[in-house]
Amino acid sequence: MYSSEEYRVIDGVLDTLEAGANQLEQGQPVRPEFFLTTTDFIRGSADGCHHKKEEGVLFKYMEKQGMPVEGLLIGVTLAEHEMGRQYTRPPHSAAQDLQAGDPTARPRTIQNSRGYVALLRQHIKQRR
């Protein structure tokens, strides 16, 4: 339910998030606000708009047409949406910890940012 333009924007944000994680891993300075802003954008765009359209409109329609919610398409997509929600929470939390100077936040921010990028790219690839 995303347009090609929406996918391009999300792809660009994912590229930027991945680059930020790479820079952080290489010891380059990356403002914690970058990760906070990026995860807020992803939450608002991917989860707040796109996933809500699928879950609130498309899947309800498909269910009314006889497709089971537990079925392959809807069930897998719902599981991916929840995984995405779980992946956006930790980088946001880690970025808050990074902002507070917590030395354990750097690897958590890198790992969770990359995990979310991989998950969302796979999700988008399957829907194109």
C-alpha positions as CSV (number, residue, x, y, z in Angstrom):
1,M,0.0,0.0,0.0
2,Y,3.0,2.2,-0.3
3,S,3.6,4.2,-3.5
4,S,6.9,4.0,-5.3
5,E,7.8,7.5,-4.0
6,E,7.1,6.4,-0.4
7,Y,9.3,3.4,-0.8
8,R,12.1,5.6,-2.2
9,V,11.8,7.9,0.9
10,I,11.9,4.9,3.3
11,D,14.9,3.4,1.4
12,G,16.7,6.7,1.8
13,V,16.0,6.8,5.5
14,L,17.2,3.2,5.8
15,D,20.4,4.1,3.9
16,T,21.0,7.0,6.2
17,L,20.3,5.0,9.4
18,E,22.7,2.3,8.2
19,A,25.4,4.9,7.4
20,G,25.0,6.3,10.9
21,A,25.4,2.9,12.4
22,N,28.5,2.4,10.3
23,Q,30.0,5.7,11.4
24,L,29.3,5.0,15.0
25,E,30.9,1.6,14.7
26,Q,34.0,3.2,13.2
27,G,34.3,5.5,16.1
28,Q,33.1,8.6,14.3
29,P,30.9,11.0,16.2
30,V,27.2,10.7,15.5
31,R,24.8,12.8,17.4
32,P,22.4,10.6,19.5
33,E,19.6,12.9,18.2
34,F,20.2,11.5,14.7
35,F,19.1,8.0,15.9
36,L,16.2,9.5,17.9
37,T,14.9,11.5,14.9
38,T,15.4,8.6,12.5
39,T,13.5,6.1,14.7
40,D,10.8,8.6,15.3
41,F,10.4,9.1,11.5
42,I,10.3,5.4,10.9
43,R,7.8,4.9,13.7
44,G,5.6,7.6,12.2
45,S,5.9,6.6,8.6
46,A,6.3,2.9,8.5
47,D,4.3,1.9,11.6
48,G,2.1,5.0,12.1
49,C,0.9,5.2,8.5
50,H,1.8,2.2,6.3
51,H,1.3,-0.6,8.9
52,K,-1.9,1.0,10.1
53,K,-3.2,1.1,6.5
54,E,-2.5,-2.6,6.1
55,E,-3.7,-3.7,9.5
56,G,-6.7,-1.4,9.7
57,V,-8.0,-1.5,6.2
58,L,-6.4,-4.1,3.9
59,F,-6.2,-7.0,6.3
60,K,-9.7,-6.4,7.6
61,Y,-11.0,-6.4,4.0
62,M,-9.0,-9.6,3.2
63,E,-10.4,-11.3,6.3
64,K,-14.0,-10.4,5.2
65,Q,-13.2,-11.9,1.9
66,G,-12.4,-15.2,3.6
67,M,-8.6,-15.0,4.0
68,P,-7.6,-16.3,7.4
69,V,-5.7,-13.9,9.7
70,E,-3.4,-16.8,10.8
71,G,-2.7,-17.5,7.1
72,L,0.6,-17.1,5.5
73,L,0.2,-13.6,4.0
74,I,-1.5,-11.8,6.8
75,G,0.1,-13.8,9.7
76,V,3.6,-13.3,8.4
77,T,3.1,-9.6,7.7
78,L,1.6,-9.0,11.2
79,A,4.6,-10.8,12.7
80,E,7.0,-8.6,10.7
81,H,5.1,-5.5,11.8
82,E,5.5,-6.5,15.4
83,M,9.2,-7.3,14.9
84,G,9.6,-3.9,13.4
85,R,8.0,-2.3,16.4
86,Q,10.3,-4.3,18.6
87,Y,13.3,-3.2,16.6
88,T,12.5,0.5,16.7
89,R,12.2,0.6,20.5
90,P,15.8,-0.5,21.3
91,P,17.6,1.9,19.0
92,H,15.5,4.7,20.3
93,S,16.2,3.7,23.9
94,A,19.9,3.1,23.1
95,A,20.1,6.5,21.6
96,Q,18.7,8.0,24.7
97,D,21.3,6.1,26.7
98,L,24.0,7.3,24.3
99,Q,22.8,10.8,24.8
100,A,23.2,10.3,28.6
101,G,26.8,9.0,28.1
102,D,26.1,5.3,28.7
103,P,29.2,3.4,27.3
104,T,27.0,0.3,26.6
105,A,24.7,2.3,24.3
106,R,27.0,2.4,21.3
107,P,27.0,-1.3,20.4
108,R,23.3,-1.6,21.2
109,T,22.5,1.3,18.9
110,I,24.6,-0.2,16.1
111,Q,23.1,-3.7,16.4
112,N,19.5,-2.6,16.7
113,S,19.8,0.0,13.9
114,R,21.2,-2.6,11.5
115,G,18.6,-5.2,12.6
116,Y,15.8,-2.8,11.8
117,V,17.3,-1.8,8.5
118,A,17.6,-5.5,7.4
119,L,14.1,-6.3,8.6
120,L,12.4,-3.4,6.8
121,R,14.4,-3.9,3.6
122,Q,13.3,-7.5,3.5
123,H,9.7,-6.5,4.2
124,I,9.8,-3.9,1.4
125,K,11.5,-6.3,-1.0
126,Q,8.7,-8.8,-0.6
127,R,6.0,-6.3,-1.2
128,R,7.4,-4.7,-4.4
